[in-house]
Amino acid sequence: MITSVAMLTAQLGHEPKVVEILNEFVAQEKKVSGCTKVYFKQALDTRDTFFVYSEYDTLEHFRASDQAVDPPKEGKIQFRLKPHIVKAFFGNFE
């Protein structure tokens, strides 16, 4: 089993959009072969902090998930949210 965790801090006021993005991520990651668990939680003491947790059957499943790429979305920030590699996580969601 491979376990992956991350802590994310969002720009204040953007928490609802971050929750939307994380819900999309969880839905996508659940479809990945070998992903046995994936979820996120919002901190109780500071509403702008999130915890992301994922489990994979094998290292190969983990690596295959890391290689997945989202299709481009016009007019939106391009990044692939992975719990083990968070790239270009910005507060500008316009």
C-alpha positions as CSV (number, residue, x, y, z in Angstrom):
1,M,0.0,0.0,0.0
2,I,1.2,3.5,-0.9
3,T,-0.1,6.4,1.2
4,S,-0.1,10.0,0.0
5,V,-1.0,13.0,2.1
6,A,-1.0,16.8,1.6
7,M,-2.0,19.9,3.4
8,L,-3.3,22.8,1.3
9,T,-3.9,26.4,2.3
10,A,-6.3,28.4,0.2
11,Q,-6.5,32.2,-0.1
12,L,-9.1,33.4,2.3
13,G,-12.5,33.8,0.7
14,H,-11.8,31.1,-1.9
15,E,-12.7,28.2,0.4
16,P,-15.9,27.3,-1.5
17,K,-14.0,27.1,-4.8
18,V,-11.3,24.9,-3.2
19,V,-14.0,22.5,-1.9
20,E,-15.4,22.3,-5.4
21,I,-12.0,21.6,-6.9
22,L,-11.2,19.0,-4.3
23,N,-14.6,17.3,-4.8
24,E,-13.8,17.0,-8.5
25,F,-10.3,15.7,-7.7
26,V,-11.8,13.0,-5.4
27,A,-14.3,11.9,-8.0
28,Q,-11.6,11.6,-10.7
29,E,-9.1,9.8,-8.4
30,K,-11.7,7.2,-7.3
31,K,-11.8,6.1,-11.0
32,V,-8.0,5.5,-11.1
33,S,-7.1,1.8,-11.1
34,G,-5.5,0.8,-7.8
35,C,-6.7,3.8,-5.8
36,T,-8.3,2.3,-2.7
37,K,-9.1,5.4,-0.7
38,V,-9.2,9.1,-1.4
39,Y,-10.8,12.0,0.6
40,F,-10.2,15.5,1.9
41,K,-11.1,17.3,5.1
42,Q,-11.3,20.9,6.0
43,A,-9.6,22.1,9.2
44,L,-11.8,22.9,12.1
45,D,-9.7,25.7,13.5
46,T,-8.8,27.5,10.3
47,R,-11.2,27.2,7.4
48,D,-8.6,27.9,4.7
49,T,-6.6,24.7,5.4
50,F,-7.4,21.3,3.8
51,F,-6.0,17.8,4.3
52,V,-6.0,15.4,1.3
53,Y,-5.4,11.6,1.8
54,S,-5.0,8.9,-0.8
55,E,-4.1,5.2,-0.8
56,Y,-2.9,3.1,-3.7
57,D,-2.5,-0.7,-4.0
58,T,1.0,-0.6,-5.4
59,L,3.8,1.9,-6.4
60,E,2.8,1.3,-10.1
61,H,-0.8,2.4,-9.4
62,F,0.6,5.5,-7.6
63,R,2.9,6.3,-10.5
64,A,0.1,5.8,-13.0
65,S,-2.1,8.2,-11.1
66,D,0.7,10.7,-11.0
67,Q,1.0,10.5,-14.8
68,A,-2.7,11.3,-15.4
69,V,-3.3,14.7,-17.0
70,D,-6.5,16.7,-17.0
71,P,-7.6,18.1,-20.4
72,P,-7.2,21.8,-20.9
73,K,-10.0,24.1,-19.7
74,E,-10.4,27.4,-21.5
75,G,-10.0,30.4,-19.3
76,K,-9.1,28.6,-16.2
77,I,-5.8,28.1,-14.3
78,Q,-4.0,24.9,-15.5
79,F,-2.9,22.6,-12.8
80,R,-3.2,19.0,-11.9
81,L,-4.1,18.6,-8.2
82,K,-2.3,15.6,-6.8
83,P,-2.0,15.0,-3.0
84,H,1.6,14.1,-3.4
85,I,2.5,16.9,-5.9
86,V,0.5,20.1,-5.8
87,K,1.4,22.3,-8.8
88,A,0.4,25.9,-9.2
89,F,-2.4,26.0,-6.6
90,F,-3.4,29.7,-6.8
91,G,-6.2,31.7,-5.1
92,N,-7.2,33.2,-8.5
93,F,-10.0,31.1,-9.8
94,E,-11.4,33.5,-12.4
